[in-house]
Amino acid sequence: MPDGILFGLIDNGILAFTTILGIDIDKYFKGSGIHGAIYGALIGNTLSDFVGALLDFPLATAVNITFGCLAVIPAVWLFLQIKKK
């Protein structure tokens, strides 16, 4: 298998799975699925970045990258709250 193929499959596989899961959860709670897709993608990106970072960086750096990704989630929530008004 060529270099990078496995990483790409894992990276986008996690992202795709969590995005679809987010849509399904949002629709279960009578939403349109859009917010579920947004949050599912944010969480999926966080998980896939953490996995990728573990392969290339020390654990402390991987954790810092993860916290950086997580810090965006409340900012998106705040933006969506402001946009509603």
Sine and cosine of phi, psi and omega as CSV:
sin_phi,cos_phi,sin_psi,cos_psi,sin_omega,cos_omega
0.00,0.00,0.73,-0.68,0.00,-1.00
-0.89,0.45,0.49,-0.87,0.03,-1.00
-0.83,0.56,0.68,-0.74,0.10,-0.99
1.00,-0.04,-0.32,0.95,-0.03,-1.00
-0.90,0.43,-0.74,0.67,-0.01,-1.00
-0.88,0.47,-0.69,0.72,0.02,-1.00
-0.86,0.51,-0.72,0.69,0.00,-1.00
-0.88,0.48,-0.65,0.76,0.04,-1.00
-0.90,0.44,-0.70,0.71,0.01,-1.00
-0.92,0.39,-0.73,0.68,-0.04,-1.00
-0.86,0.52,-0.83,0.55,-0.03,-1.00
-0.97,0.24,-0.42,0.91,0.08,-1.00
-0.89,0.45,-0.72,0.69,0.06,-1.00
-0.88,0.48,-0.72,0.70,-0.02,-1.00
-0.88,0.48,-0.73,0.69,-0.01,-1.00
-0.89,0.45,-0.71,0.70,-0.02,-1.00
-0.88,0.48,-0.73,0.69,-0.05,-1.00
-0.95,0.32,-0.51,0.86,0.06,-1.00
-0.92,0.39,-0.73,0.68,0.03,-1.00
-0.90,0.44,-0.66,0.75,0.04,-1.00
-0.88,0.48,-0.68,0.74,0.03,-1.00
-0.88,0.48,-0.66,0.75,0.04,-1.00
-0.88,0.48,-0.74,0.68,-0.02,-1.00
-0.88,0.47,-0.67,0.74,0.01,-1.00
-0.91,0.43,-0.69,0.72,0.01,-1.00
-0.87,0.49,-0.70,0.71,0.01,-1.00
-0.92,0.39,-0.56,0.83,0.06,-1.00
-0.86,0.52,-0.60,0.80,0.02,-1.00
-1.00,-0.04,0.40,0.92,0.10,-1.00
0.94,0.34,0.37,0.93,0.10,-1.00
-1.00,0.05,0.05,-1.00,0.00,-1.00
-0.99,0.13,-0.28,0.96,-0.05,-1.00
0.98,-0.21,-0.28,0.96,-0.06,-1.00
-0.92,0.39,-0.75,0.67,0.00,-1.00
-0.91,0.41,-0.60,0.80,0.07,-1.00
-0.88,0.47,-0.63,0.78,0.03,-1.00
-0.91,0.41,-0.67,0.74,0.00,-1.00
-0.88,0.47,-0.80,0.60,-0.05,-1.00
-0.94,0.34,-0.58,0.81,0.07,-1.00
-0.88,0.48,-0.67,0.74,0.02,-1.00
-0.93,0.38,-0.65,0.76,0.03,-1.00
-0.89,0.45,-0.69,0.72,0.01,-1.00
-0.94,0.34,-0.66,0.75,0.03,-1.00
-0.89,0.46,-0.66,0.75,0.05,-1.00
-0.90,0.44,-0.65,0.76,0.03,-1.00
-0.87,0.49,-0.74,0.68,0.00,-1.00
-0.90,0.44,-0.70,0.71,-0.05,-1.00
-0.94,0.34,-0.57,0.82,0.09,-1.00
-0.91,0.41,-0.62,0.78,0.03,-1.00
-0.89,0.46,-0.72,0.69,0.01,-1.00
-0.88,0.48,-0.72,0.70,0.02,-1.00
-0.90,0.44,-0.66,0.75,0.00,-1.00
-0.90,0.43,-0.58,0.81,0.03,-1.00
-0.87,0.49,-0.49,0.87,-0.02,-1.00
-0.98,0.21,-0.42,0.91,-0.12,-0.99
-0.90,-0.43,-0.31,0.95,-0.12,-0.99
-0.77,-0.64,0.28,-0.96,0.14,-0.99
-0.90,0.44,0.35,-0.94,-0.04,-1.00
-0.82,0.57,-0.67,0.74,-0.03,-1.00
-0.87,0.50,-0.64,0.77,0.03,-1.00
-0.93,0.36,-0.65,0.76,0.04,-1.00
-0.87,0.50,-0.66,0.75,0.03,-1.00
-0.91,0.41,-0.67,0.74,0.03,-1.00
-0.89,0.46,-0.67,0.74,0.06,-1.00
-0.87,0.49,-0.68,0.73,0.01,-1.00
-0.89,0.47,-0.71,0.71,0.03,-1.00
-0.90,0.45,-0.59,0.81,0.07,-1.00
-0.88,0.47,-0.68,0.74,0.05,-1.00
-0.91,0.42,-0.68,0.73,-0.02,-1.00
-0.91,0.42,-0.50,0.86,-0.03,-1.00
-0.91,0.42,-0.39,0.92,0.00,-1.00
-0.96,0.27,-0.48,0.88,-0.09,-1.00
-0.86,0.50,-0.76,0.65,0.05,-1.00
-0.90,0.44,-0.53,0.85,0.04,-1.00
-0.91,0.42,-0.65,0.76,0.05,-1.00
-0.91,0.41,-0.69,0.73,0.03,-1.00
-0.85,0.52,-0.73,0.69,0.00,-1.00
-0.88,0.48,-0.71,0.71,0.03,-1.00
-0.85,0.53,-0.71,0.70,-0.01,-1.00
-0.91,0.41,-0.58,0.82,0.05,-1.00
-0.91,0.42,-0.69,0.72,0.01,-1.00
-0.92,0.40,-0.64,0.77,-0.02,-1.00
-0.90,0.43,-0.52,0.86,0.01,-1.00
-0.89,0.45,-0.53,0.85,-0.11,-0.99
-0.99,0.14,0.00,0.00,0.00,0.00
